[in-house]
Amino acid sequence: MHEKDFLEILENNLSEESTWFLFILFEAGKPINKALLNDMANEAYAERQSEKGLSTTELLIPSRHFLDIHTARLEGAGLVNVEILGRIRMYSITDLGKKLLNYKSEKKMINRN
C-alpha cells in the first residue's frame, strides 16, 4: 500500500466531528485541553453553519460522552498526540493528522475543478 491509500482509508473513516477537531488543532498550532477543544469546535461549527444560513442551535459535540468518543478515535488513529498533565489531557495534531488535512484539502480542490 502507498501513503495515498492509507490517507484515503483514514479520510473515509473520519467523522465530521473528528475533522473539526483536527482543523481546530491545526489552526491553534499548540496543545489544547479537551474542554477548550470542545468549545472551540462547537463555536467554529456554529459560525460555519451561520455562514451557510443554517441553524446554529445544534451543537457539533452535544455531550462529554460524544467528545470522549471522538478524541479517543483520533488518538487511536494516530492523528493527535495526547499529553497528560495531572488530570488534564492536552491534545495536539500529529504530522499524520496534518497530512490527512492537506490530503482532504487537495482532494476537495481537485473535485471542484
C-alpha positions as CSV (number, residue, x, y, z in Angstrom):
1,M,0.0,0.0,0.0
2,H,1.1,3.5,-0.7
3,E,0.7,6.6,1.6
4,K,-2.2,7.8,-0.5
5,D,-4.1,4.5,0.1
6,F,-3.7,5.0,3.9
7,L,-4.8,8.6,3.7
8,E,-7.8,7.5,1.7
9,I,-8.8,5.0,4.3
10,L,-8.4,7.5,7.1
11,E,-10.4,10.1,5.2
12,N,-13.2,7.7,4.5
13,N,-13.5,6.7,8.2
14,L,-13.0,10.2,9.6
15,S,-16.2,11.7,11.1
16,E,-17.2,15.3,10.6
17,E,-16.6,15.9,14.3
18,S,-13.1,14.5,14.1
19,T,-12.4,16.6,11.1
20,W,-13.4,19.7,13.0
21,F,-11.1,18.7,15.9
22,L,-8.2,18.2,13.6
23,F,-8.8,21.6,11.9
24,I,-9.1,23.4,15.3
25,L,-5.8,21.7,16.5
26,F,-4.1,22.6,13.2
27,E,-5.2,26.2,13.4
28,A,-4.2,26.6,17.1
29,G,-0.7,25.4,16.5
30,K,-0.3,24.4,20.1
31,P,-1.7,21.8,22.5
32,I,-5.3,22.4,23.7
33,N,-7.1,20.8,26.6
34,K,-10.2,18.7,25.9
35,A,-12.8,21.1,27.3
36,L,-11.4,24.0,25.3
37,L,-11.2,21.8,22.1
38,N,-14.8,21.0,22.6
39,D,-15.8,24.7,23.0
40,M,-13.7,25.8,20.0
41,A,-15.1,23.1,17.7
42,N,-18.7,23.9,18.7
43,E,-18.1,27.6,18.1
44,A,-16.3,27.2,14.8
45,Y,-19.1,24.8,13.6
46,A,-21.8,27.3,14.6
47,E,-20.0,30.0,12.7
48,R,-19.8,27.8,9.7
49,Q,-23.5,26.9,9.9
50,S,-24.4,30.6,10.2
51,E,-22.3,31.5,7.2
52,K,-24.3,28.9,5.2
53,G,-27.6,30.3,6.5
54,L,-28.4,27.2,8.6
55,S,-29.5,26.9,12.2
56,T,-26.8,27.4,14.7
57,T,-28.6,26.0,17.7
58,E,-27.4,22.4,17.1
59,L,-24.0,21.6,18.7
60,L,-21.4,19.6,16.8
61,I,-20.4,18.0,20.1
62,P,-23.5,17.8,22.3
63,S,-22.1,15.9,25.3
64,R,-18.9,14.9,27.1
65,H,-19.5,11.3,26.1
66,F,-19.5,12.3,22.4
67,L,-16.4,14.3,23.0
68,D,-14.6,11.3,24.6
69,I,-15.6,9.0,21.8
70,H,-14.2,11.3,19.0
71,T,-11.0,12.2,20.8
72,A,-10.3,8.5,21.5
73,R,-10.8,7.7,17.9
74,L,-8.4,10.4,16.8
75,E,-5.8,9.2,19.4
76,G,-6.2,5.6,18.3
77,A,-5.7,6.5,14.6
78,G,-2.5,8.4,15.5
79,L,-3.9,11.7,14.3
80,V,-3.5,13.5,17.6
81,N,-0.9,13.5,20.4
82,V,-2.2,13.4,24.0
83,E,-0.1,14.7,26.9
84,I,-1.5,14.2,30.3
85,L,-0.8,17.0,32.8
86,G,-2.3,15.9,36.2
87,R,-5.9,15.5,35.4
88,I,-5.9,17.5,32.2
89,R,-5.4,16.0,28.7
90,M,-3.7,18.2,26.2
91,Y,-4.3,17.5,22.5
92,S,-2.1,18.4,19.5
93,I,-2.2,17.4,15.9
94,T,0.4,14.9,14.7
95,D,2.3,15.0,11.4
96,L,-0.1,12.3,10.1
97,G,-3.1,14.4,11.1
98,K,-1.6,17.4,9.2
99,K,-1.0,15.2,6.1
100,L,-4.6,14.0,6.3
101,L,-6.0,17.5,6.4
102,N,-3.7,18.5,3.5
103,Y,-4.9,15.4,1.6
104,K,-8.5,16.3,2.2
105,S,-8.0,19.9,1.2
106,E,-6.2,18.9,-2.1
107,K,-8.8,16.3,-2.9
108,K,-11.6,18.9,-2.3
109,M,-9.9,21.4,-4.6
110,I,-9.4,18.8,-7.4
111,N,-13.1,17.8,-7.1
112,R,-14.2,21.4,-7.5
113,N,-12.5,21.7,-11.0
